[in-house]
């Protein structure tokens, strides 16, 4: 006498294999082993594909966070305020921040650029007026600077002063170039003041003043 038991389930297909009972002689079933093997292989392939898809999806979902963290690490590769023990260390920290800030400015990396300012930053320009808020400041750079202007710090002009319990004030002179239009637009020069605050593990500018703009001496 022969009865049947469930062997495998895959894609709504039930496969059955005979079981020998009461001493009946074994019977051959051509092709059954091959079908079971194919079924198992397909199941394993599908499982492997699902695992790969899940892994790729997870990586994709983490990319924005990884990019943000990478940008923060690069931008904040300076000591915390409480860990700065000398004027030399303070100058090195602010110089590093200034270089990173204007590297993003020159390359029009707006996401990185905006990360150097607090949400309610105040920016004062002697010719452009007042710009309030990080979003407005970033938008202004996008419209007026990107692809048109690059900035360089005039060597030897940077001054850095400690602000107890707050951060530091940065004062200096910088120049502005117009790539591709040097013949028609001269190099501009101006003075600036940046007030840096160290808070919640990050250095950011809370106030900025850009003034005394004029044509740079040749």
Residue frames as qw, qx, qy, qz and C-alpha x, y, z in Angstrom:
[[0.000, 0.890, 0.457, 0.000, 0.00, 0.00, 0.00],
 [0.446, 0.148, 0.023, 0.882, 1.35, 3.44, -0.89],
 [0.090, -0.898, -0.395, 0.171, 0.37, 6.81, 0.66],
 [0.449, 0.600, 0.036, 0.661, 1.78, 10.35, 0.13],
 [0.426, -0.706, -0.267, 0.499, 3.38, 13.06, 2.28],
 [0.225, 0.974, 0.020, 0.026, 4.24, 16.74, 1.59],
 [0.805, 0.008, 0.023, 0.592, 7.85, 17.22, 0.44],
 [0.330, -0.158, 0.052, 0.929, 8.16, 20.85, -0.60],
 [0.206, 0.846, 0.477, -0.116, 6.25, 24.04, -1.26],
 [0.326, -0.314, 0.263, 0.852, 7.39, 26.70, -3.72],
 [0.197, 0.153, -0.334, -0.909, 5.42, 29.31, -5.66],
 [0.687, 0.102, 0.216, -0.686, 2.06, 27.68, -4.82],
 [0.731, 0.269, -0.573, -0.255, 3.13, 24.27, -6.19],
 [0.711, -0.423, 0.495, -0.264, 2.83, 21.16, -4.02],
 [0.532, 0.419, -0.724, -0.129, 5.08, 18.23, -4.79],
 [0.831, -0.331, 0.299, -0.331, 4.36, 14.85, -3.37],
 [0.294, 0.454, -0.840, -0.044, 6.59, 11.74, -3.08],
 [0.851, -0.208, -0.375, -0.302, 5.34, 8.24, -2.42],
 [0.270, -0.534, 0.708, -0.375, 6.08, 6.51, 0.87],
 [0.578, 0.064, -0.796, -0.170, 6.30, 2.73, 1.00],
 [0.521, -0.337, 0.486, -0.615, 4.19, 1.02, 3.64],
 [0.885, -0.038, 0.338, -0.316, 3.37, -2.54, 4.68],
 [0.629, -0.272, 0.670, 0.286, 6.43, -3.97, 3.00],
 [0.692, 0.694, 0.185, -0.071, 5.59, -3.00, -0.59],
 [0.732, 0.035, 0.237, 0.638, 8.57, -3.05, -2.91],
 [0.104, -0.616, 0.057, 0.778, 10.07, 0.36, -3.73],
 [0.571, 0.665, 0.456, 0.157, 8.85, 1.91, -6.94],
 [0.428, -0.096, 0.215, 0.873, 10.80, 4.19, -9.23],
 [0.200, 0.874, 0.390, -0.210, 9.48, 7.65, -10.11],
 [0.590, 0.217, 0.250, 0.736, 11.49, 9.08, -13.01],
 [0.142, 0.609, 0.186, 0.758, 12.08, 12.84, -12.89],
 [0.501, -0.801, -0.313, -0.099, 10.89, 13.39, -9.31],
 [0.685, -0.441, -0.050, 0.578, 14.39, 13.81, -7.87],
 [0.395, 0.236, 0.256, 0.850, 15.26, 16.27, -10.61],
 [0.170, -0.744, -0.371, -0.529, 12.12, 18.31, -9.92],
 [0.616, -0.736, -0.224, 0.168, 12.87, 18.45, -6.21],
 [0.641, -0.201, 0.087, 0.736, 16.48, 19.47, -6.89],
 [0.201, 0.465, 0.327, 0.798, 15.37, 22.21, -9.31],
 [0.369, -0.804, -0.372, -0.283, 12.83, 23.43, -6.76],
 [0.669, -0.607, -0.121, 0.411, 15.43, 23.64, -4.01],
 [0.526, 0.037, 0.201, 0.826, 17.90, 25.45, -6.29],
 [0.010, 0.632, 0.367, 0.683, 15.28, 28.00, -7.33],
 [0.521, -0.796, -0.306, -0.037, 14.32, 28.58, -3.71],
 [0.671, -0.425, -0.001, 0.607, 17.94, 29.15, -2.76],
 [0.368, 0.280, 0.299, 0.835, 18.46, 31.52, -5.70],
 [0.191, -0.768, -0.371, -0.486, 15.38, 33.52, -4.75],
 [0.628, -0.721, -0.201, 0.213, 16.50, 33.71, -1.12],
 [0.618, -0.176, 0.122, 0.757, 19.96, 34.86, -2.20],
 [0.182, 0.497, 0.360, 0.768, 18.48, 37.50, -4.50],
 [0.380, -0.823, -0.345, -0.243, 16.22, 38.80, -1.73],
 [0.672, -0.568, -0.091, 0.467, 19.17, 39.07, 0.64],
 [0.479, 0.074, 0.229, 0.844, 21.19, 41.02, -1.94],
 [0.039, -0.667, -0.403, -0.626, 18.25, 43.35, -2.61],
 [0.534, -0.795, -0.286, 0.029, 17.75, 43.94, 1.10],
 [0.661, -0.363, 0.021, 0.656, 21.46, 44.69, 1.58],
 [0.316, 0.304, 0.314, 0.842, 21.51, 47.17, -1.33],
 [0.237, -0.771, -0.407, -0.428, 18.35, 48.88, -0.05],
 [0.622, -0.700, -0.213, 0.279, 19.86, 49.23, 3.41],
 [0.567, -0.143, 0.138, 0.799, 23.08, 50.72, 2.06],
 [0.127, 0.514, 0.399, 0.748, 21.11, 53.17, -0.12],
 [0.394, -0.816, -0.373, -0.202, 19.05, 54.30, 2.87],
 [0.657, -0.605, -0.081, 0.442, 22.22, 54.99, 4.85],
 [0.583, 0.335, 0.173, 0.719, 24.04, 56.99, 2.16],
 [0.044, -0.835, -0.121, -0.535, 22.53, 60.40, 3.10],
 [0.661, -0.750, 0.021, -0.011, 23.46, 59.85, 6.75],
 [0.828, -0.143, 0.146, 0.523, 26.97, 58.72, 5.84],
 [0.408, 0.571, 0.167, 0.692, 27.44, 61.76, 3.61],
 [0.295, -0.877, -0.076, -0.372, 26.24, 64.04, 6.38],
 [0.783, -0.588, 0.087, 0.185, 28.54, 62.45, 8.93],
 [0.751, 0.138, 0.167, 0.624, 31.48, 62.59, 6.53],
 [0.182, 0.741, 0.135, 0.631, 30.84, 66.26, 5.88],
 [0.509, -0.839, -0.011, -0.193, 30.58, 66.98, 9.58],
 [0.846, -0.346, 0.111, 0.389, 33.84, 65.15, 10.33],
 [0.593, 0.362, 0.166, 0.700, 35.65, 67.03, 7.56],
 [0.031, -0.809, -0.125, -0.574, 34.20, 70.39, 8.57],
 [0.558, -0.777, 0.123, -0.264, 34.86, 69.85, 12.28],
 [0.881, 0.090, -0.263, 0.383, 38.37, 68.42, 12.14],
 [0.115, 0.595, -0.338, 0.720, 39.31, 70.90, 14.87],
 [0.286, -0.120, -0.805, 0.505, 39.39, 70.56, 18.66],
 [0.295, -0.781, -0.544, -0.092, 36.50, 71.43, 20.93],
 [0.007, -0.859, 0.103, -0.502, 36.75, 74.86, 22.53],
 [0.679, -0.689, 0.204, -0.151, 37.51, 73.39, 25.96],
 [0.926, -0.083, 0.184, 0.320, 40.37, 71.36, 24.50],
 [0.497, 0.692, -0.039, 0.522, 42.16, 74.37, 23.02],
 [0.676, -0.591, -0.210, 0.386, 44.89, 75.37, 25.46],
 [0.422, -0.401, 0.161, 0.797, 46.86, 78.08, 23.66],
 [0.317, 0.726, -0.029, -0.610, 46.61, 80.95, 21.20],
 [0.057, 0.398, -0.788, -0.465, 48.54, 78.90, 18.66],
 [0.167, 0.216, 0.962, 0.013, 46.00, 76.08, 18.87],
 [0.299, 0.674, 0.468, -0.487, 43.11, 78.53, 18.58],
 [0.230, 0.662, -0.345, -0.624, 44.61, 80.17, 15.48],
 [0.019, -0.184, 0.927, 0.328, 45.18, 76.75, 13.91],
 [0.250, 0.406, 0.854, -0.205, 41.58, 75.73, 14.61],
 [0.319, 0.751, 0.257, -0.518, 40.01, 78.87, 13.14],
 [0.117, 0.565, -0.585, -0.570, 42.37, 78.84, 10.15],
 [0.134, 0.030, 0.974, 0.181, 41.27, 75.27, 9.44],
 [0.278, 0.598, 0.681, -0.318, 37.61, 76.25, 9.69],
 [0.227, 0.740, -0.090, -0.627, 38.11, 79.27, 7.42],
 [0.034, 0.371, -0.789, -0.489, 39.83, 77.15, 4.78],
 [0.165, 0.250, 0.953, 0.035, 37.06, 74.51, 4.88],
 [0.262, 0.682, 0.450, -0.513, 34.30, 77.15, 4.76],
 [0.295, 0.738, -0.205, -0.571, 35.65, 78.89, 1.68],
 [0.111, -0.189, 0.907, 0.360, 36.65, 75.69, -0.05],
 [0.253, 0.481, 0.836, -0.079, 32.94, 74.84, -0.06],
 [0.199, 0.793, 0.155, -0.555, 32.18, 78.42, -1.13],
 [0.072, 0.582, -0.565, -0.580, 34.57, 78.26, -4.07],
 [0.024, -0.037, 0.956, 0.291, 33.36, 74.82, -5.18],
 [0.541, -0.123, -0.173, -0.814, 29.70, 75.71, -4.64],
 [0.412, -0.166, -0.889, 0.108, 29.20, 72.82, -2.26],
 [0.332, -0.505, -0.039, -0.796, 26.13, 74.43, -0.74],
 [0.817, -0.431, -0.357, -0.138, 25.26, 71.61, 1.63],
 [0.720, -0.127, -0.323, 0.601, 28.68, 71.76, 3.22],
 [0.157, 0.381, -0.052, 0.910, 28.73, 75.57, 3.11],
 [0.492, -0.580, -0.189, -0.621, 25.43, 75.94, 4.96],
 [0.825, -0.350, -0.421, 0.137, 26.68, 73.59, 7.68],
 [0.501, 0.092, -0.312, 0.802, 29.09, 76.27, 8.89],
 [0.161, -0.313, 0.053, -0.934, 26.28, 78.60, 10.00],
 [0.159, 0.260, 0.794, -0.525, 23.62, 78.54, 12.70],
 [0.190, 0.593, 0.757, 0.196, 20.01, 78.62, 11.56],
 [0.017, -0.945, -0.320, 0.066, 19.52, 82.25, 12.60],
 [0.595, -0.127, 0.126, 0.784, 22.85, 83.60, 11.36],
 [0.154, 0.941, 0.176, -0.244, 23.06, 87.34, 10.65],
 [0.658, 0.077, 0.312, 0.682, 25.22, 88.46, 7.74],
 [0.053, 0.915, 0.137, -0.375, 25.98, 92.16, 7.20],
 [0.636, 0.217, 0.368, 0.643, 27.42, 93.42, 3.92],
 [0.122, -0.520, -0.079, 0.842, 28.33, 97.06, 3.38],
 [0.188, 0.213, -0.472, -0.835, 27.02, 97.01, -0.20],
 [0.336, -0.176, -0.847, -0.374, 24.50, 94.18, -0.20],
 [0.551, -0.462, 0.017, -0.695, 22.75, 94.92, 3.08],
 [0.417, -0.312, 0.744, -0.419, 21.58, 92.42, 5.68],
 [0.660, 0.039, -0.666, -0.346, 20.84, 88.75, 5.09],
 [0.502, -0.359, 0.565, -0.547, 19.09, 86.90, 7.91],
 [0.894, -0.001, 0.346, -0.286, 19.03, 83.13, 8.27],
 [0.451, -0.334, 0.756, 0.337, 21.14, 80.28, 6.96],
 [0.572, 0.458, 0.669, 0.123, 18.69, 79.38, 4.21],
 [0.304, 0.939, 0.127, -0.102, 18.63, 82.91, 2.79],
 [0.211, -0.782, 0.502, 0.303, 22.41, 83.21, 2.99],
 [0.537, -0.086, 0.789, 0.285, 22.93, 79.90, 1.18],
 [0.509, 0.679, 0.527, 0.054, 20.39, 80.88, -1.48],
 [0.111, 0.960, -0.111, -0.231, 22.18, 84.20, -2.00],
 [0.338, -0.544, 0.686, 0.344, 25.50, 82.42, -2.55],
 [0.578, 0.259, 0.753, 0.177, 23.82, 80.05, -5.01],
 [0.404, 0.836, 0.372, -0.004, 22.37, 82.94, -7.04],
 [0.110, 0.985, -0.128, -0.036, 25.26, 85.43, -6.92],
 [0.323, -0.720, 0.603, 0.116, 28.48, 83.51, -6.29],
 [0.784, -0.015, 0.615, 0.082, 28.37, 80.00, -7.74],
 [0.696, 0.410, 0.438, 0.394, 30.35, 79.79, -10.97],
 [0.233, 0.910, 0.119, 0.321, 31.15, 83.50, -10.86],
 [0.116, -0.851, 0.357, -0.368, 33.33, 84.30, -7.88],
 [0.842, -0.124, -0.432, 0.297, 36.09, 82.66, -5.85],
 [0.340, -0.910, 0.122, -0.206, 37.59, 83.89, -2.59],
 [0.758, 0.160, -0.416, 0.475, 41.12, 83.83, -1.22],
 [0.532, -0.811, -0.131, 0.203, 42.40, 84.87, 2.17],
 [0.336, 0.842, -0.300, 0.298, 45.13, 87.50, 1.97],
 [0.805, -0.070, -0.434, 0.399, 48.18, 85.88, 3.64],
 [0.401, 0.055, -0.380, 0.832, 49.28, 87.46, 6.90],
 [0.244, -0.372, -0.058, -0.894, 46.00, 89.29, 7.57],
 [0.661, -0.416, -0.576, -0.240, 44.16, 86.75, 9.72],
 [0.080, -0.374, 0.582, -0.718, 43.61, 87.62, 13.38],
 [0.630, -0.353, -0.667, -0.182, 41.94, 85.29, 15.88],
 [0.131, -0.397, 0.492, -0.764, 40.76, 86.24, 19.37],
 [0.253, -0.212, -0.926, 0.181, 39.37, 83.99, 22.08],
 [0.455, -0.403, -0.077, -0.790, 35.81, 84.61, 23.32],
 [0.061, -0.178, 0.875, -0.446, 35.53, 83.00, 26.75],
 [0.401, 0.240, 0.771, -0.433, 32.74, 80.44, 27.03],
 [0.589, 0.619, 0.153, -0.497, 31.62, 81.14, 23.46],
 [0.856, 0.381, 0.247, 0.248, 34.25, 80.55, 20.78],
 [0.498, -0.282, 0.231, 0.787, 36.35, 82.99, 18.81],
 [0.366, 0.865, 0.131, -0.316, 36.23, 86.07, 16.62],
 [0.683, 0.066, 0.441, 0.578, 38.06, 85.96, 13.28],
 [0.182, 0.904, 0.024, -0.386, 39.18, 89.14, 11.50],
 [0.592, -0.158, 0.545, 0.572, 40.98, 89.40, 8.17],
 [0.321, 0.615, -0.240, -0.679, 41.21, 90.61, 4.61],
 [0.634, 0.145, 0.739, 0.174, 40.11, 88.59, 1.59],
 [0.153, 0.411, -0.435, -0.786, 40.05, 88.98, -2.15],
 [0.687, 0.387, 0.553, -0.270, 37.49, 87.94, -4.74],
 [0.109, -0.299, 0.690, 0.651, 38.27, 86.75, -8.25],
 [0.705, 0.441, 0.189, -0.522, 36.04, 86.28, -11.29],
 [0.521, -0.178, 0.762, 0.342, 37.34, 83.20, -13.13],
 [0.445, 0.430, 0.680, 0.394, 37.20, 83.59, -16.90],
 [0.114, 0.902, 0.323, 0.261, 36.45, 87.33, -16.64],
 [0.592, -0.483, -0.079, 0.640, 39.69, 88.71, -15.24],
 [0.349, 0.186, 0.310, 0.865, 40.03, 91.08, -18.23],
 [0.178, -0.579, -0.385, -0.697, 36.68, 92.76, -17.62],
 [0.624, -0.721, -0.155, -0.259, 36.20, 92.35, -13.87],
 [0.241, 0.621, -0.585, 0.462, 39.01, 93.26, -11.56],
 [0.549, -0.170, -0.749, 0.330, 39.94, 91.61, -8.29],
 [0.385, -0.752, -0.104, -0.525, 37.92, 92.88, -5.35],
 [0.440, 0.097, -0.680, 0.579, 39.12, 93.19, -1.80],
 [0.478, -0.650, -0.131, -0.576, 37.38, 93.61, 1.55],
 [0.018, -0.330, 0.767, -0.551, 37.60, 93.09, 5.27],
 [0.687, -0.309, -0.537, -0.380, 35.57, 90.60, 7.26],
 [0.247, -0.350, 0.687, -0.588, 34.65, 89.64, 10.80],
 [0.689, -0.155, -0.641, -0.301, 33.31, 86.18, 11.67],
 [0.439, -0.443, 0.539, -0.567, 32.00, 85.31, 15.11],
 [0.583, 0.088, -0.799, -0.120, 32.46, 81.57, 15.69],
 [0.637, -0.414, 0.349, -0.548, 30.49, 79.76, 18.37],
 [0.305, 0.167, -0.937, 0.015, 31.34, 76.31, 19.68],
 [0.589, -0.088, 0.392, -0.701, 28.12, 74.58, 20.71],
 [0.898, 0.114, 0.287, -0.312, 26.80, 71.00, 20.73],
 [0.775, -0.146, 0.523, 0.323, 30.07, 69.65, 19.42],
 [0.578, 0.525, 0.402, 0.479, 30.34, 71.94, 16.40],
 [0.225, -0.403, 0.035, 0.886, 31.91, 75.25, 15.40],
 [0.282, 0.658, 0.613, 0.334, 29.49, 77.55, 13.55],
 [0.160, 0.128, 0.024, 0.979, 29.28, 81.21, 12.57],
 [0.022, -0.659, -0.686, 0.306, 26.56, 83.19, 14.31],
 [0.146, 0.928, 0.110, -0.325, 27.40, 86.67, 12.97],
 [0.661, 0.092, 0.357, 0.654, 29.38, 87.80, 9.91],
 [0.120, 0.909, 0.070, -0.392, 30.33, 91.26, 8.70],
 [0.664, 0.193, 0.388, 0.609, 31.84, 91.93, 5.28],
 [0.021, 0.959, 0.175, -0.223, 32.88, 95.55, 4.72],
 [0.168, -0.771, 0.378, 0.484, 35.33, 98.01, 3.18],
 [0.763, 0.303, 0.516, 0.245, 34.97, 96.51, -0.30],
 [0.160, 0.862, -0.238, -0.419, 37.17, 98.08, -2.96],
 [0.820, 0.524, -0.226, 0.042, 39.33, 97.19, -5.95],
 [0.838, -0.405, 0.125, 0.345, 42.47, 95.36, -4.94],
 [0.008, -0.862, 0.377, 0.339, 45.74, 97.15, -5.58],
 [0.894, 0.436, -0.093, 0.038, 47.62, 95.81, -8.55]]
